[in-house]
Amino acid sequence: MNNTRTYLIEALIGLGATLIIVTTLGQYMLNESSRINEAQAKVLSAQLDESMTLYAENCAVCHGLNGEGIGATPALDNPALVTMTFDDLYKTISRGRFDTAMPAWSKEDGGPLSDYQIEEMVALIQYGDWNATGERVVNLGLAPLVPFTTDPNPALFAEVQNLPDGLTLQTAIQIFASSCVACHGADGLGTGIAPALNDPAVRAKTADELTRTITFGNAGTLMAGWSNSLTGEEINAMVTLIQRWDEIPAGIIPAPNVPIPTTAESIALGSDLYTANCSRCHGPDGQGTPRAPSLNVKGLLTTTSDLALQQIITSGVPGTAMPTWGDRMTDAEIQAIVGFIRQWEATAPEVAVPAKGGGGGPPWLRNQTTTTAAQQPAAGTSNSTAGQANNPHQTQQAVTQTTTLDWRILLLAFGALSISFTLIFLGVASLRRKPPKMDKA
């Protein structure tokens, strides 16, 4: 009987354990799909985060801040690319595209990216957020700060019509202003990313050479082919412009005022950097001080471009107290300061009201009564009368500061006396108190 009961208990325990195992495995199997999806989402999120930085460091200069493309360089923010197969995108990034400005990025083909990094770039194209990517580019200070488009000077543009074949030259000038100035600069004088076209060496090339370069691009450089963007007549007009650029009035294609792109993060960084490095001389709100001029004033902000402000901060102003910050800050930090300063333009006053005293130092040190060299009495003049007759306002200010100091001293003295009298009172009271009587043995 006991053996039967024991066997029955063991069987029930085994059955219960089996039921628990089966239930657990079943629940795990039911949750496996969502678990895999969550794991894949985490991997994709990490890949997209890393790929945005890779894009900022390697691709934004050609494909634009938000993947919109620059000039003839195609846009990556393109629905057609999202539907491309993984293998096609991987091969294009890895090996580049022959006879275009797209180089090979794979390490096996001489590029800087690993296979995993190329996979991350494919993920960015297929699943990425281009607005977030643009913010990453800005926050890293890698936004392509080149003029994208500009408008020809109207007066000079009208003069071109009087030149031989003037209408063709005008067509080319408009094309250059809208599509080429981004890389080749104002008046075709070149930038840091592309050479000058307004150059005797370029003018010496044959029409066939120039046509071939514009049509098919220049492999190994940022120069893409324009055959898909320009007609044959337009390409011929560009060749004419390049060969006759020495006849074109200087200044006809000016550099536009290109604002430095900003994000909430970059503006916050600019605010911190300005407060730490600039406010002492230019004032907490850019209103200026006796040490440095106002930055928060309508005249300056409406006539000075962001690129000019960046250049001033980077190189300083010779012959003034404005130092060179380019060797102390990164380009990203300087651009953040420019973006912060640019915020003032909407509400900037017409006339600046400089802050007093240079705005430097913590608040508790700004109203010290320490006598400066400018306040020292002249030789042979008593301290009590020096400067009072000449500057009543200064006298009144000194009186106010002295009064503030005396009030603090009086408060401390009152506290000290109160404590002293309290201690004396307690001491006298303890002396008057009768000592307790001793019990007789």
Secondary structure, 3 states (H helix, E strand, C coil): CHHHHHHHHHHHHHHHHHHHHHHHHHHHHHHHHHHHHHHHHHHHHHHHHHHHHHHHHHCHHHHCCCCCCCCCCCCCCCHHHHCCCHHHHHHHHHHCCCCCCCCCCEHHHCCCECHHHHHHHHHHHHHCCHHHHHHHHHHCCCCCCCCCCCCCCHHHHHHHCCCCCHHHHHHHHHHHHHHHHHHHCHHHCCCCCCCCCCCHHHHCCCHHHHHHHHHHCCCCCCCCCCCCCCCHHHHHHHHHHHHCHHHCCCCCCCCCCCCCCCCHHHHHHHHHHHHHHCHHHHCCCCCCECCECCCCCHHHHHHCCHHHHHHHHHHCCCCCCCCCCCCCCCHHHHHHHHHHHHHHHHHCCCCCCCCHHHHCCCHHHCCCCCCCHHHCCCCCCCCCCCCCCCCHHHHHHHHHHHHHHHHHHHHHHHHHHHHHHHHHHHHHHHHHCCCCCCCCC
